[in-house]
Amino acid sequence: MSKSWEHYYHASRHHERAAYHYKEAAKYDETDEQEEAAYHADLAQGHSQHATHHGARAAKLSAHAQRLRRPAVLVSKPGNRKKRAA
């Protein structure tokens, strides 16, 4: 299992938990239970932030893996290198 896959998995789990807590916050908000609504909204926000972190980390790892799979590109011609002074 690749590290990027793990991050995508964790991001999806945090998104699911955030959705659950947003629904709970909405339910408590309808019944005017503001403390419970605020509590669940706060938990949802935390899960959303974790999901964003894991998603960004997975994207970074995926991009890095793609760069490693590309063939090497020469930046300069071998004959144009300057010799170092000893």
C-alpha positions as CSV (number, residue, x, y, z in Angstrom):
1,M,0.0,0.0,0.0
2,S,1.5,3.3,-1.0
3,K,1.8,6.3,1.3
4,S,-0.3,8.4,-1.1
5,W,-3.1,5.8,-1.0
6,E,-3.0,5.9,2.8
7,H,-3.4,9.6,2.8
8,Y,-6.3,9.5,0.3
9,Y,-8.0,6.9,2.5
10,H,-7.6,9.0,5.7
11,A,-8.8,12.0,3.8
12,S,-12.0,10.2,2.8
13,R,-12.6,9.0,6.4
14,H,-12.2,12.5,7.7
15,H,-14.6,13.8,5.1
16,E,-17.2,11.2,6.2
17,R,-16.8,12.1,9.8
18,A,-17.1,15.8,9.0
19,A,-20.3,15.2,7.1
20,Y,-21.7,13.2,10.1
21,H,-20.9,16.0,12.5
22,Y,-22.3,18.7,10.2
23,K,-25.5,16.8,10.0
24,E,-25.6,16.5,13.8
25,A,-24.9,20.2,14.1
26,A,-27.8,21.0,11.8
27,K,-30.1,18.6,13.8
28,Y,-29.3,20.3,17.1
29,D,-29.5,23.8,15.5
30,E,-33.1,23.0,14.4
31,T,-34.1,22.2,18.0
32,D,-32.3,25.3,19.4
33,E,-29.7,23.3,21.3
34,Q,-26.9,25.8,20.5
35,E,-24.2,24.2,22.7
36,E,-24.5,20.8,21.1
37,A,-24.8,22.4,17.6
38,A,-21.6,24.4,18.2
39,Y,-19.8,21.3,19.6
40,H,-20.6,19.2,16.5
41,A,-19.8,22.1,14.1
42,D,-16.4,22.4,15.8
43,L,-15.7,18.7,15.4
44,A,-16.8,18.9,11.8
45,Q,-14.4,21.7,11.2
46,G,-11.5,19.7,12.7
47,H,-12.3,16.7,10.6
48,S,-12.4,19.0,7.5
49,Q,-9.0,20.4,8.3
50,H,-7.6,16.9,8.7
51,A,-9.1,15.8,5.5
52,T,-7.6,18.8,3.7
53,H,-4.2,18.0,5.2
54,H,-4.3,14.4,4.1
55,G,-5.5,15.3,0.6
56,A,-2.7,17.8,0.1
57,R,-0.1,15.3,1.4
58,A,-1.4,12.6,-0.9
59,A,-1.3,14.9,-3.9
60,K,2.2,16.0,-3.0
61,L,3.3,12.3,-2.8
62,S,1.6,11.4,-6.0
63,A,3.2,14.3,-7.9
64,H,6.6,13.4,-6.5
65,A,6.1,9.8,-7.6
66,Q,5.2,10.9,-11.1
67,R,8.4,13.0,-11.3
68,L,10.4,10.0,-10.4
69,R,8.9,8.0,-13.2
70,R,9.7,10.5,-15.9
71,P,13.0,10.1,-17.8
72,A,15.8,12.3,-16.8
73,V,16.3,15.5,-18.8
74,L,19.7,17.0,-19.3
75,V,19.8,20.6,-18.2
76,S,23.1,21.4,-19.9
77,K,25.4,19.7,-22.4
78,P,28.2,17.7,-20.9
79,G,30.9,19.6,-22.8
80,N,29.8,22.9,-21.5
81,R,30.5,22.2,-17.8
82,K,33.1,24.5,-16.1
83,K,36.0,22.8,-14.4
84,R,36.4,23.5,-10.7
85,A,39.5,25.2,-9.4
86,A,41.5,22.8,-7.3
